[in-house]
């Protein structure tokens, strides 16, 4: 008996059993930890079985190329833990599981962190990669055979993603609008495989001229489409336009369960917002991905997929609001005191027409709340940079994206805590104090800006709701949201996208605009500026005037003044939902054509010419950021 156990084959079998048993033990421990710490569980026992099987398969592949059992155990622990708990943290904070695009955008997260958080994020990536290289037995032929088989599987996925995606959807199901539910129905490895296949299968040829004309026909209510033509610039004295995008700016007083000791909003802002009819911007995102809100308010098209359009969809120069105003003689400035390349802003801002981009290296970082420059310092320095241009003959488009207000809502010693919250609501308390200072610094800036530019058109809004805790914590206690997005009813979905919006029409004062999707902002600005030139920003205002539509990944909200109709992809659609779905599909076709396709939509529209492109590229700001 002893001799049989000592045989190489028997020892190898025992080692394999030990490796797979280790994976099973780790899996059970990890699932228990996720349930206890993140309140995150898979749907049922059959999903656990599939998920465990996927982990065992990955473990077997990894062990097959490993030098030894101890090295395998260390590497498997690091790799599985990084993916599993990284996914749990994203679900807890942003309400969505890890997706393939997150691996492409990971570098942006490093730019957002500092100190121990940055060190931890780097370790989360570097340690598994280093251990993987360390554990592979590079000298053994069997390892290379396994790596070749892995490469063949990857190549197959890339060559025929659509059939693989369809097969996985049929087996495990798919809900475009409920990604958290997809994860709980699949487990992480299968979810990543399924969504990777889906992403690869979406890479189709850009729309043809015939498809673009058909989309125009839908948007124009079936009327023979006329492609865009340019006309002479509007006469009259042009006005400056100031657009202020406020990081995570929202009304904390809606969180009734937190029992805030006082209203964090500056009373002057309350009065201003009331004068504006308590209007709201309807954002495409929750808790993050600010760049998608930016794209909408600058280019006039909705973002309908769960990725960052600045990175994945904006491939061509296009006549968005900055370029459109440049053609009318404006000087266009973008200011954001973050790393210039975050969310691909250097390329994105240049492509949509900004002539100057001031990023972190262009500001004196003199009033920092941990990594975030205060709004008061940002506003002061922007006004200093603009100088007398605000009173000059050439109009200015001044676009400011604030940075102060990010999770975990740090404050410096100049900003002591003023607002307190109920026990257990520490994150809400931190956010409320951030809003306390953010709203007051905003009102001080508005007072100075209106003094220097009384006729200027000003629009300000929050980019998205703040993340306040795991599984929509902070909101659930007050009954605003449910812990799972799949359980949101229509009012909750509307709440999830509403941020304060104020439009100040020069000396005419605040304008009531109601609840307006972010992508309709640029057309509204041009209307208030009296700019009647045809533009791409008007396309998403056509063809569906009955009520505003807020497309989101996998669903569409049609918003009456009080009611909200929800149309979910994959469900049986009524006539109204079918109409809105066709409209969204047409707008998506035009968006793809303009921003990453052949730009058939613009064949009769004079794009910003060589002078614009040369000015953007040769500007010192652009040259420095491109290094």
WOFENUR-V885247 format. One record per helix or strand of 3 or more residues. SS is the DSSP state (H for helix, E for strand). FROM is the first residue (numbers start at 1). TO is the last residue. If there is no record, write none. Layout:
<<SS;FROM;TO> <SS;FROM;TO>>
This chain:
<<H;2;6> <H;8;38> <H;45;64> <H;69;94> <H;100;104> <H;106;112> <H;115;135> <H;141;159> <H;161;172> <H;179;186> <H;188;201> <H;209;219> <E;241;246> <H;252;254> <H;256;258> <H;267;275> <E;280;282> <H;290;299> <H;309;312> <H;321;327> <E;331;335> <H;342;352> <E;356;358> <H;360;362> <H;375;391> <E;396;401> <H;426;452> <E;457;462> <H;470;472> <H;476;478> <H;485;487> <H;490;497> <E;498;505> <H;506;508> <E;515;517> <H;518;529> <H;536;541> <E;548;552> <E;555;559> <E;564;568> <H;575;596> <H;600;602> <H;610;618> <H;620;625>>
